Amino acid sequence: MKKVSLMFYKRDCMGCHACEIACKQEHGLGVGPRLVRVVERAPTFIPIYCHHCAKAPCKEACPEEAISRDERGIVLIDNERCIGCKECMEACPFGAMQFDDDQEVAVKCDLCHERLENNEAPACSKTCPTGCIFWGDTKTLSERIEKEVT
């Protein structure tokens, strides 16, 4: 199975926050956690999200081994094993880990794992009006970026 990734072109982001809303709806999240956050750093907007790191510091930090990686490279949290210690949040270099006060567990982008199982795009990518969020297998994404840089 191919490894998948999510990418953003911050140059095209207009700060509409549609990705945040779509993600919250998809995951049934309340007021607190935002698995995708768009922050303004004038004159641009910067999306903050899980990068599904090859050597995920959050996974290493979890004392309950509640964080794993699937065959596509997606880093996942097992809410049944998570004890809400927030060690993973401290370890994440991107600030992508969030805490769901209602469930008392850590949460993060899972690339809409269930949507991918049904061959659907992640909610943020599907909803983005400027198309600055895209996903796919890592090789194809790398080639796309290389073509645009050169």
N, C-alpha and C positions, 0 to 999 in steps of 0.2 A: 504494500500500500504506500502511496506517495505521501511525503511530508507536506503539510499545508501551513500557510501563514496568512496573516492579515497585514495589509500595508495601507498607509495613508500618504497622500500628497498634501502636505500642509499648505503648499502654495495655492491650492484650489479650495481650501476650506474657508467658508464664509462665516463660520461661527454660529450656525443656525441651531445647533444642538439636536438636530433630528436623530442623529446616531444615538445620543444618550437616551432619548425618549423611547426609541425603538428597542434598545437594549433592555431598558427597565420594563417595558411591556412584555417583551419576550420571556424575561426571567421572573416576572411577577414580583419585582422589587418595590419596596415602599419608598418613603421619602429619603432615607439615608444613603445607602450605597449607590455608587455610579460606576459600573464596570468599564465604561468608556467615559472619559471626562474631557471636555474641550475647554482649555484655558486660554485666555488672551494674553499674548506677549506682543504688545503693539510693535509693529503694524500687522502681525500675523496671529493666527490661532494655532495652538499646538494640542493635538490629541494625546491623551495619556491613556494607555491601555497595556494589557499584558503582552509581552513579547514572546512568551512561551520559550524562554531561554533554553539553550542546549544543556547548560549546566545550571539549572534553575536554583537560585539561592533560596527561594521559598521552600522548595522541596527538601533541600538539605537542612533547613532550619526547623522543620516540623518534627516535634518530638513524638508524635503519634503516627508518623508515616501515613498521614491522611492525604498527602499530595503525591500524585503519580503522573506518568506520561503515557499516553496511548500510542498505538502503532503509527499514527499520523504526526506525532510530535506535539500533540496538544496536552498542555499541563492542566490537570484536573484536580479538584478537591472533592474528597469523599466526606460529605456533611455528616455522615453517621460516625465517622472516626474523629472529626475535628472537635477539639475541646475548647476552642475559642481563646487560646492563649495569646494570640496575635504575634507569635514569633515570626511567622511567615511575612507579616506586614512589615515588621522591622527589617527583615532581610531583603525585601524587594527593592532593587535599585531604581525602579521606575515609579514607585508609589502606586502601582497598579492594584495591589491587594486592598480590599475594603473589608469592613466588618458590618455584618447584618445584625443589628441589635435585636430585631424581632426573633431571629432564629438562633442568635448567639454563636455564629460561626463566621469564619473568613469566607469571602466570596471574591471571584475574579472572572474575567472574561474566559469563557470556554469555547470561543469561536462558534457559539451556538451549535455545540456538539450534536444535539438532536436534529437540528435543521440539516447539518451536513450529512447525517445518516440518511436523510430523505432527499439527498441531492439538491438541497436548497441553499441559497447564499445566506451568510450570517445576516441577522436583522439590520445591523448598522450599515453594512454594504448595500443591501437591497434598498434601504431607505434614503441613503445620501443623495440629495438633489444635485450635487455638483459632480458626483462620481469620483470623489477624491479618496474614497475608501474602496479597496478592492482586495480580493483574496484569491488564493489558488495554490497550486503546488509550488514549493519553494524554488524549484529549478526554473519554472516559467516566470515567476516573479523576478528572480535574479536577472534573467535574460531581458525582461522588460525594462528594468532599471538600468541595466548596462547600455541598452540601446538609446535610452533617453539621456544618459550622461555623456556618451561619446558623440 
